[in-house]
Amino acid sequence: MTSTLSSLACAASCGAAPFDPDRVQHLCTTCGMPLLAQYDLAAAARTWDRSSLLERPRTMWRLQEVLPPGGDGGPVSLGEGWTPLVHARRLGAAVGLDRLYIKDESANPTNSFKARGLSAAVTVARRLGAETISVPSAGNAANALAAYSARAGLAARVFMPRDVKSPFVRECELYGADVTLVDGLITDAGRIAAEIGAAQGWYDVSTLKEPYRVEGKKTMAYEVAEQLGWEWPDWMIYPTGGGTGIVGMWKACAELEALGWMPAGAPRPRMVSVQAEGCAPIVRAFRAGADRAEPWEGARTDADGLRVPRAIGDFLILRALRESGGTAVAVSDDAMVAAMREIGAAEGISAAPEGGATLVALRALLTRGTIAPSDRVVLFNTGGALKYLDLLDAPS
Ligand SMILES: *Cc1c(COP(=O)(O)O)cnc(C)c1O
């Protein structure tokens, strides 16, 4: 079991020649847009059978052929991935859907799906000789970077908005990371991290400014296909900030067809981006039929992972929504918090507000008739509730 990674390609197809994955490469040097990893899927398809997965370790690294290589040290792993896909029968009955599933990403190390992306990114950073890794974050990415850097024996520098909830700061400190709090939003944190880091030679793992967090997150789609007996759901509802997850999972759909594991030409899942009413640049751009999203002014939401006013991969998110026949929905913070309680009480699942947002969006799409009661739907609970307990202090 070895990686079949072959090159890095410009996601904007600007015409730049493919980049060598054995060298540090963050963005396309011709146009400044994100890079996406390419694999020799034809070679992998010849020797790799999906049934082999059953015998492999139950982490995302059982998909090593379609993940980057770790070199001599192997993957930097804490057991991320292969999270439960829960058939949510009680919640399904409440919304009028027999086949409702929740992909429970709170089961990951550091309590969110950011573990997948950072496990992949830190694995590559270590292989390519990085010593200090930096990230701007709304919270969960910082926790995951801190944990995986500690695991790899590397230094972590994280930059978060000053108003970030304290559990995110404490957990970074627990893993020995150096924390800087920044006035403003994640985009401001990103600017300051880049300014300081460039001079220091830090290895930056900002969302989509580094090619491998997408690779880690795409494994969610491989797992959903496998957990549903190698069938796609009709819908995947995903809380979208920087877009790594949705971009990665749409990429995975094509890879699974190239591997011959999922039938080419059969309908793929329709992708739904959920954002907060107080920060919904992708929803606005989707409705306007635009290819890129204008930055959102005055971004406000308690769902920290969704407080991303501008995403460098906006065009990739919008493309995934349109190509899949999906849509984009904005929901209120109050409804998200009510949905956290509803998911918890109905299914025993600890949901972050971002996870709650997917249930709110599902209800809206059922009401509109976009989703039919006979459809099979997967909600992504991208993180657990414990770092957001302040939101639950008020009586319901
Ligand atoms: C980061 C984050 C998101 C947004 O994820 P993207 O893949 O960057 O769009 C959603 N939910 C939670 C809990 C997050 O931490």
The ligand as an ORCA input file, in Angstrom:
! r2SCAN-3c Opt
* xyz 0 1
  C     -13.861     24.614      9.673
  C     -15.220     24.146     10.022
  C     -16.255     24.144      9.050
  C     -16.059     24.660      7.646
  O     -15.305     23.723      6.916
  P     -14.713     23.980      5.468
  O     -14.395     22.624      4.963
  O     -13.496     24.834      5.636
  O     -15.747     24.659      4.643
  C     -17.470     23.589      9.427
  N     -17.693     23.116     10.666
  C     -16.741     23.131     11.622
  C     -17.055     22.596     12.983
  C     -15.469     23.639     11.325
  O     -14.521     23.634     12.256
*
